[in-house]
């Protein structure tokens, strides 16, 4: 069977992260949503997404296809239902379609002619940006259980202080020395060739992607995910870094999400709790206003390729778009549009030519090419987000 992941109705609620990727490529837990589905299905997937993303994330259609709403995370019960779908069948969760069968000869899908199968089990779904960190503990535990089943961890060095070792897993090439690992409240997963340097204190749940590094003396609270090829240090609480991003120095990051190719300067901090302990509101690209999150703790949402200088400060519930460059003293406003250059004293437009020069240098340091596809996507984002840059 050919499996295709589609964005569904939540794509705009997941901006700025979905400016540069389909919903399927959001990371939560250990894996991206796509990787989770491919692990369960034992099959590759392709994507239906925005047209400007389709060259990098193409869709492959075959004679028989099952289309899956990427905002839903897989589990054994749901995957069993998906793999058993036949012609004119669809799985629903309330009013929302999870998956449906389609043939390449179908010009359009009319669900009124389908047999509707109701999914009534427990399910994890990503509907808002803040779900990425607030639901990370559940997703991380599910991924940990899946990837470690019937496998044995690499030995944990005796230089470490370890609590609940059965809930800790080190992949081949992982290095952890002279640190405290407490997996009482959640698992700790250290990916292949990743390193936890000396003097770190880590409380699970925690996932460190392959080739990533936790810098000396870091204090990590769960549930936190650091994606592949990233660097993290200082104090971090319940945050998710997608991949290729850095928070390498002292400073606090809490209840936050960073996309790819982000960098936080030394001693940068975000607030994750309002002084009056009130509910946090976040900028919504859908309503072009600030939306209720239902959360008391909510920090920084930063899109791909955005960066901040040393000693940057972010207020509770700040949204930063794609390719922004923030610096200077004081707190910038709670919504920083894509391609902004400046800080609390004001912003100007960060022209793509300059932004791309920085992106090329940063990506080359990780052995990744800034190619024409990436440039085309980022140019599209620049044009699409112009209306929010009124400098």
C-alpha positions, 0 to 999 in steps of 0.5 A: 500500500502507498501511504500519503501524509496530508496537512489537514485543517491545522496547518495554519495553527502550526505556523511559523513551523509549517511555513517551512515544512509539512505538518508531518515533519514537526518533531515531537517526542523522539521522532518527527510525525513522519518518522513515527508513521514510517516506523509503525507502517514499516513503509516510506511516506510522501506528502500532500502540502502547500504547493510551494513546499511540494518540490522539497516534499513531493507526493507520490500517488499509486493505484491504491493509496491511504491518505493519513492526517499528519496531525494525528500521531500513530499508535498500535490500535490506530495503525492496525485500523489504517492498514486494514482500510479498503475501498470507500472506507475512512477513519474518523475521530469525531468530525475530523478524518484521520485516514481514508482509502483512495484510488488514483482514478478518483477525481475527488473524495466524497466522504458521504459515499464512504463507510465511516469507521469511528476511532474511539481509542486514546489518541495524541493530536497536534493542533496548536504550536504549544501542543508540541511542548505540552504533549511532548511527555506523552509522545516521548514516552510512546517513542521510547517504548517503541524504539527500545522494545526488545533492544539493549542499551549501550552500557552507561558509564560508571562515572555517572550517577544514575537513577532508574537505569532501566528507563535510560537508553543509549544508542551506539556511539553515545557518550555520557560521563560524570553526569546525573541521569534521573529517569524516575519521571520519564525516560532518557534517550541518548541518540547515536553518536550524541554526547552529554558532557561532564557535570550535566543534570538531566531529569527525564523525559529527555531525548537527545538526537543523533550527533547532538551535544549537551554542554557542560553543566547543563540543567535539563528538566523534562519533558525536553527533546533536542533534535539531531545535530543540535547543541544545548546548554544552560537551563532548559525545561519542557522544550523542543528543538527540531534539529540543527539548532543551538542554545549552547550557553547559559540562560533559560529556555522553558516551555518553548519550541525552536525550529531548525537552524535557530541560534540563541546567543549566550545568556539569552532568556525567555519568560514562561510565566506571567507576573500575574500568573494569568493564562498565556496568549500567543499570536495566531496567524489565523486570526491575526490576534492573540489566542488563548492557550489555556496554559499558565506556562508558555514561552518562546515559539521560534521559526526556522533560521531565526537567531538572537544575540547575547543577553536577548530577553523574550517575554512570556508567549513570544512568537518569532517567525522565520529568518528573524534576527533579534538583538539589543537590550530590552524585550522585543514585542510578543510577535516578531514577524518573519525577516525582522532585524532589530529588537526592543528599540525597533525593527527593519526588514531583514532582506533575504539576500542577507538572511541567506548569506547567514543561512549558507554559512550556518548550514555549511558548518553542519555539512548541509547545502543551502540549495535552490529548494531551500532558497525558493521556500524562504523567498516564498515565506518572505513574500507571504509574510510581508503584510505583518512587517509594517516598519 
